[in-house]
């Protein structure tokens, strides 16, 4: 018995070193044009009033509030870790599940009926929710990947005081996909030409029924209306419209969005501050540019966020929201 008591005392004595802080989370639901959406507010320890808050907007695909895609095995928890970083610095955050995922599962609609503007409207419904909630005295937005473009659209609202673009593309989605196809040395030139032809037809309002098997994931008929609605937005034009403090963050080992993307975004708006983080990949973790190592981090929740990224995001929002 004495040995058990001694071990317990040792664990209690050093527990602050193992887990320095706990956070309280509230599950919340809202309606967006008749659809029930769910999310989670993370609060700093011991405080739930008169707080700054950051609305976190995730990237493309069936991605949940924590930054995990149901299309991939395992989790990376990048956005949950981001929320914890903010909470450690006294900043609350709201992250939410996309339609058809997690707490928003019942809001799913057929893919062929989905548009990019649905995601913008959903995120805007969450912004309006935060504006009405008197617990929060200032609001910032952090958009990751596709969420960067959505965040730009929302950040024109007079109640948004700061915006962070995290691994955000600088080109329209058609230009981004074509650049990715061209950058792969194993892709023959005809694939680029085929993709360009399909994009031109979509841009002209046409539907394309015959798709090569190797391009089906991008251009399947059911996704074409969504792609067409997404193509009309140019991130460079959207960020140019913002008149608030902006942080543009890029990782040097991001295999999906380039440092050049971040540089173009920064040039497009004189208020934007650029932060390029060496050794950080698309899910905000430390990694080399080797494909196998890099993609493995997408399914490893035990990898922490890059420390320089944590410092940069906290410094930015603390300066402009507190």
C-alpha positions in Angstrom: 0.0 0.0 0.0 2.8 2.4 0.9 4.4 1.9 -2.6 1.1 2.7 -4.3 0.7 5.9 -2.3 4.2 6.9 -3.2 3.7 6.4 -6.9 0.4 8.3 -6.8 2.1 11.2 -5.1 4.9 11.2 -7.7 2.3 11.4 -10.5 0.4 14.2 -8.9 3.6 16.1 -8.1 4.8 16.1 -11.7 1.4 16.2 -13.4 1.8 20.0 -14.2 4.8 19.1 -16.3 2.9 16.4 -18.2 -0.3 18.4 -18.9 0.2 22.1 -18.2 -3.3 23.3 -18.9 -6.9 22.1 -19.4 -9.5 23.7 -21.6 -13.3 23.7 -21.5 -15.3 23.1 -24.6 -18.9 23.9 -25.3 -20.8 22.2 -28.2 -23.0 24.6 -30.1 -25.5 24.3 -32.9 -26.8 26.8 -35.4 -29.1 26.9 -38.4 -27.7 27.9 -41.8 -30.4 28.2 -44.4 -32.4 25.4 -42.8 -29.5 23.1 -42.2 -28.3 22.2 -38.6 -24.6 22.8 -38.2 -22.5 21.8 -35.1 -19.3 23.2 -33.7 -17.2 23.5 -30.6 -16.1 26.6 -28.7 -12.8 26.2 -26.8 -12.3 28.5 -23.8 -9.1 29.4 -22.0 -8.9 27.7 -18.6 -11.2 29.4 -16.1 -12.6 32.1 -18.3 -15.7 32.3 -20.4 -16.6 36.0 -20.6 -15.1 39.2 -22.2 -12.8 37.2 -24.5 -11.4 37.6 -27.9 -12.3 34.7 -30.2 -11.0 33.3 -33.5 -13.3 31.5 -36.0 -11.2 28.6 -37.5 -12.2 27.6 -41.0 -10.9 24.3 -42.3 -9.7 23.2 -45.7 -11.3 21.4 -48.6 -13.0 18.0 -48.7 -14.9 16.2 -46.0 -12.9 17.9 -43.2 -14.0 18.0 -39.6 -13.6 20.7 -37.0 -10.3 19.2 -35.8 -8.7 19.4 -39.3 -9.1 15.7 -40.0 -10.5 14.3 -43.3 -12.8 11.3 -43.3 -11.2 10.4 -46.6 -7.9 9.7 -45.0 -6.9 7.0 -42.5 -5.9 8.4 -39.1 -6.0 11.9 -37.7 -3.7 14.9 -37.5 -5.8 17.1 -35.2 -4.1 20.2 -36.6 -7.0 22.6 -36.0 -7.7 21.2 -32.5 -4.1 21.8 -31.6 -4.4 25.3 -33.1 -7.4 25.9 -30.8 -5.4 24.7 -27.8 -2.5 27.1 -28.7 -4.9 30.0 -28.8 -6.5 29.0 -25.5 -3.1 28.8 -23.8 -2.8 32.5 -24.8 -6.2 33.5 -23.4 -8.0 33.5 -26.8 -11.2 31.4 -27.3 -11.9 29.8 -30.7 -14.8 28.3 -32.6 -14.2 25.4 -35.0 -17.0 23.6 -36.7 -17.8 20.5 -38.7 -18.6 20.9 -42.4 -21.9 19.7 -43.8 -22.1 16.0 -43.8 -19.4 15.5 -41.2 -19.5 15.0 -37.4 -21.8 17.4 -35.6 -23.0 18.6 -39.0 -23.7 15.2 -40.5 -27.4 15.7 -40.8 -26.8 18.8 -43.0 -25.4 16.7 -45.9 -26.9 17.4 -49.3 -26.1 15.6 -52.6 -22.8 16.5 -54.0 -24.3 17.6 -57.3 -26.4 20.3 -55.4 -23.4 21.7 -53.4 -21.8 25.0 -54.3 -18.8 26.8 -52.9 -21.1 29.6 -51.7 -22.8 27.0 -49.4 -19.5 26.8 -47.5 -19.2 30.6 -47.4 -22.8 31.0 -46.2 -22.2 28.3 -43.5 -19.1 30.0 -42.2 -20.9 33.4 -42.3 -23.7 31.9 -40.2 -21.0 31.0 -37.6 -19.6 34.5 -37.8 -23.0 36.0 -37.1 -23.4 33.6 -34.2 -20.2 35.0 -32.6 -21.2 38.6 -33.3 -24.4 38.1 -31.4 -22.7 36.3 -28.5 -21.8 38.9 -25.8 -19.2 36.7 -24.2 -16.8 37.8 -27.0 -15.5 41.3 -27.4 -13.4 40.9 -30.5 -13.3 38.5 -33.5 -10.6 37.2 -35.7 -10.6 34.6 -38.5 -8.1 31.9 -39.3 -8.6 30.1 -42.6 -6.6 27.0 -43.5 -6.1 26.0 -47.1 -9.6 26.3 -48.8 -10.7 28.0 -45.6 -8.3 30.9 -46.4 -10.5 32.0 -49.4 -13.7 31.6 -47.3 -12.1 33.6 -44.5 -11.2 36.4 -46.9 -14.8 36.6 -48.0 -16.0 36.8 -44.3 -13.2 39.2 -43.2 -14.8 42.1 -45.1 -17.4 42.2 -42.3 -16.9 45.3 -40.1 -16.9 43.1 -36.9 -13.8 41.1 -38.0 -10.6 42.7 -36.7 -7.9 40.4 -38.0 -7.4 37.7 -40.5 -4.8 34.9 -40.8 -4.4 33.0 -44.1 -2.8 29.6 -43.2 -1.4 27.6 -46.2 -3.9 29.5 -48.4 -3.7 29.2 -52.2 -3.2 32.4 -54.2 -4.7 31.2 -57.5 -8.2 30.3 -58.4 -9.0 26.6 -58.0 -8.6 25.9 -61.8 -5.2 27.6 -61.9 -4.2 25.8 -58.7 -5.1 22.3 -60.0 -3.4 23.0 -63.4 -0.2 24.1 -61.6 -0.3 21.0 -59.4 -0.7 18.8 -62.5 2.2 20.6 -64.3 4.5 20.3 -61.3 4.3 16.5 -61.3 7.2 15.3 -63.6 5.4 12.0 -64.1 2.4 13.6 -65.7 2.5 13.7 -69.5 1.7 17.0 -71.3 -1.6 15.6 -72.6 -3.1 15.5 -69.1 -2.6 19.2 -68.6 -4.2 19.9 -72.0 -7.2 17.7 -71.2 -7.6 19.4 -67.8 -7.4 22.9 -69.4 -10.1 21.9 -71.9 -12.4 20.7 -69.2 -11.9 23.8 -67.1 -12.7 26.0 -70.2 -15.9 24.2 -70.7 -16.9 24.5 -67.1 -16.0 28.2 -67.2 -18.4 28.6 -70.1 -21.2 27.0 -68.1 -21.0 23.6 -69.9 -21.1 20.2 -68.3 -18.6 17.5 -69.3 -19.9 14.0 -69.5 -16.8 12.2 -70.8 -13.9 12.3 -68.3 -10.7 10.3 -68.6 -10.4 7.9 -65.6 -7.2 9.6 -64.4 -9.1 12.9 -64.0 -12.3 11.5 -62.6 -11.5 12.4 -59.0 -11.3 16.1 -60.0 -13.9 16.3 -62.7 -16.5 13.7 -61.9 -19.9 15.0 -63.2 -21.3 15.4 -59.7 -18.5 17.7 -58.6 -18.6 19.9 -61.6 -21.2 22.4 -60.3 -19.2 22.9 -57.2 -16.0 23.3 -59.2 -17.7 25.9 -61.4 -18.9 27.9 -58.4 -15.4 27.8 -56.8 -13.6 28.8 -60.0 -15.2 32.3 -60.0 -13.2 33.4 -56.9 -9.7 34.8 -57.2 -7.9 34.9 -53.8 -5.6 37.7 -54.9 -8.7 39.9 -55.6 -10.4 38.8 -52.4 -7.4 39.6 -50.1 -6.9 42.9 -51.9 -10.3 44.0 -50.6 -9.4 43.6 -46.9 -8.6 46.7 -44.8 -7.7 44.9 -41.6 -4.4 43.4 -40.2 -3.5 40.2 -42.2 -1.1 37.4 -41.5 -0.1 35.1 -44.4 1.6 31.9 -43.2 3.3 29.3 -45.4 5.4 26.2 -44.7 8.5 25.5 -46.7 7.7 21.8 -46.9 4.0 22.2 -47.8 3.4 19.8 -50.7 0.0 21.2 -51.5 0.4 25.0 -51.4 3.6 26.8 -52.2 5.6 29.6 -50.6 5.1 31.5 -53.8 1.3 31.4 -53.1 1.9 33.2 -49.8 4.2 35.7 -51.4 1.6 36.6 -54.0 -1.0 37.0 -51.3 1.3 39.3 -49.3 2.0 41.4 -52.4 -1.7 41.7 -53.2 -2.4 43.6 -49.9 0.0 46.1 -48.3 -1.5 45.3 -44.9 -0.4 41.7 -45.1 2.5 40.3 -43.0 4.2 37.3 -44.5 5.6 34.5 -42.4 7.4 31.6 -44.1 8.2 28.8 -41.7 11.0 26.5 -42.5 10.2 22.8 -42.2 6.5 23.1 -41.7 4.1 21.2 -44.0 0.4 21.6 -44.9 -1.0 20.2 -41.7 1.3 22.6 -39.7 3.6 19.9 -38.5 7.4 19.6 -38.8 8.4 17.4 -41.8 10.8 17.1 -44.6 9.7 17.4 -48.2 10.0 13.7 -48.7 6.5 12.5 -49.8 6.2 9.5 -47.5 7.3 11.3 -44.4 5.3 14.4 -45.2 2.0 12.5 -45.9 2.5 10.3 -42.8 2.1 13.4 -40.6 -1.5 13.8 -42.0 -2.4 10.7 -39.9 -0.3 11.3 -36.7 -2.2 13.2 -34.0 0.8 12.9 -31.7 3.0 15.2 -33.7 2.8 18.7 -32.2 2.4 21.8 -34.3 5.4 23.6 -35.5 6.6 25.9 -32.6 7.4 28.9 -34.8 3.9 28.7 -36.2 2.4 28.6 -32.7 4.4 31.7 -31.7 3.5 33.6 -34.9 -0.2 32.9 -34.7 -0.4 33.8 -31.0 1.6 37.0 -31.5 -0.6 38.1 -34.3 -4.0 37.6 -32.7 -2.8 38.8 -29.3 -1.7 42.1 -30.9 -4.8 42.7 -32.9 -7.6 41.2 -30.7 -6.7 41.8 -27.1 
